[in-house]
Amino acid sequence: MNFPQIDPVIIEIGPLALRWYGMMYLLGFLMAYLLISHLSHLRAMPLKRDQVADLVFYCVIGVIVGGRLGYVLFYNPAHFLSHPLEIFAVWEGGMSFHGGLLGVVVAAIWFVRSRQLPLLLTADILVMAAAPGLGFGRIGNFINAELWGRVTEVPWGMVFPGAGPLPRHPSQLYQAALEGLVLSVVLYVLHRRQARPGVPFFTFIALYGAFRFLVEFFREPDAHLGLLWGAATMGQLLSLPMILFGALGVFWCAKRKN
């Protein structure tokens, strides 16, 4: 299959351009706002409308700062040590989910303590609100023809521009389905069943780690890193602690008395 020729720019007016990738981020943030509003009502959490907007703002800052610093530290520290000003060039690409997650955690803890909200329940709602955004982001990666998969012979293998003449796994779509759709459904079911505080959060951590670890077998390793120790990608190494931490967290939530 040939990659569908999708113009990454939706509309361009003079020097201003609206790109599909940016639109995916906007859709993710809008969905987050709507889901936080809905889930705070569903889970009877005292969160006012203006507080919802504030929480989304805090998390956006956490995603951007944490995602960029995570990429700098985890994926290419030597380059950015030599070119420190490029750390701020976010528009050139280079964001880490794992760093973004840490950034959101820090921002959410700050917000929760300042507003005296329940920490675990707030975390449960935030991860549910984030899951659709992960799916939108991967669709944006697909439209940009970036982060493609490894060479394959499966019938749906795709020839990506800039990736050579051989068909590759559309691993961005695998991640969109698992991290976006499947994860959203699982988390929403937990919320509908009034799962104990903390269970959706730790389930998100464990499942995201498992899904990312799995898809990394089909995703092309970062060119400047390759396979670490000849066997695993950086994404897999960062996902293993998530799986363990999430599983232990679910077990702890199930065993604690209140």
Secondary structure as UniProt FT lines:
FT   STRAND          9..13
FT   TURN            14..15
FT   STRAND          16..19
FT   HELIX           20..42
FT   TURN            43..44
FT   HELIX           49..74
FT   HELIX           77..82
FT   HELIX           84..88
FT   HELIX           90..92
FT   HELIX           97..115
FT   HELIX           119..143
FT   TURN            144..145
FT   TURN            155..156
FT   STRAND          158..159
FT   TURN            161..162
FT   HELIX           171..175
FT   HELIX           176..182
FT   HELIX           183..192
FT   TURN            193..194
FT   TURN            197..198
FT   HELIX           199..215
FT   TURN            216..218
FT   TURN            223..225
FT   TURN            229..231
FT   HELIX           234..255
//
